[in-house]
């Protein structure tokens, strides 16, 4: 029974996770938390940062304590302005699996040259 409760809790948490887009690059996780805390209990905020530059990528995720609170926050904040930008707020979807095909398989078609393309 405890295992089933843990699975249900994980599912609830996932449906309580929101994608937040069109964020100002000057926004902090605290700013994001403050905006969403007005609509329920914020469990976690996460701004996505560029790995190479360390600068914000303009989107993030907010996890609310319940799916109901997530729905209320989404309805209240989607399209609302925060730090000069209109937010896009949606229920977060699970991350899609990336193919592990070694990368760049499709690029060969666009490089030019190669067999069959020599000039005579």
N, C-alpha and C positions, 0 to 999 in steps of 0.2 A: 504494500500500500504506500509506503514511503517513497518508493521509486516512481510510482504513478503521480504522486503529488509533486515531485521534483520535475517531472516531464511537463505537467500542467503549468507549473510556475514558469518554466522556461518558455513555453508557448505564449503565456500571458505577457511575459516580458518582451518577447519579440514583437508581438502585436502592439505593444506600448512604445515601440521605438519609432521615432519620427525622423525622416530625412528633411533637412532644412537647407534650402538652396538660395542663391542670389544674396549671399552674405557680404557685407562690407569687409574689406581686407583689414580694416582697423578694429573689427569686433573681437572681443576676447571671449573665452569660455564663460567667464563670470557674467558678461553682458548677456550672453545667450541664456544662461541659467536664470538670470533675473527676469528676462522677458517671459520665459515659460513658467516660472514659479508662480506667476500671477494666476495661472490656470490649473494648478495642481502641484503635486510633489514631484520634483525633478530628481531622478535616481542618478543620472549620468549625462554629462555633455561631452561632446568630442568634436573638435574642429579638425578638419582634414588639412594637413600641411604637406607641401611639396617636399619630397625627400632630398632633392638636390639643393634647393635654395633655402629651405626652412621657412618659406613664406606661406601664408594661408592660401588655400585653393578656392575659397569662396563658397564652401558648403560644409555641412557637418551633420551630426546626429544628436538627438536629444531623446533620452529614455525617460518616460513618465512612469509613475508607480503602478498605474492600471491602464488597460486599454480605453476605458471610459474617459479618464483624464487626458489621454493622448488625443482622443477624438475631439474633446472640448478645446484643447489647445490648438489643434489643427484648424478647427472651424474659426477660432478667434484670431489666429495669427496669419493664416494663409492670405497673402495679398496685402497685409498690413506693412507699414513702413517701419524699419528699424535701422538706425544709423544711416538714413538717407536712401535706403534701398527697399523695394517691395519684396517681402519674403515669399518663397515658395515652400510650403509645408505639406508633406505627404506621409502616409504610413510607409515606413522603410520596408523595402523588399529584401529577402535574403540575397546575399552576394552570389552571383552566378559563378559557376566553376569555369576556370580558364583552361583552355586546352594546353597540354604540355608538349606540344609538337616541336620544340627546339627553336621556335621563334623565327620569324622572317620568311616562312615558306612562300608566302604570296608576293614578297618583294621582288623575287627574281623576274617576274613578268614585266616590271616597270624599269628595270635598269638599262635596258637598251643593249645592243650588242649580243654576243652569244651565238650559238648555233642557229643557222637559218637566217641570220640577219646581216651577214657579211655583205659588203658592197663589192661588186665586180667591176 
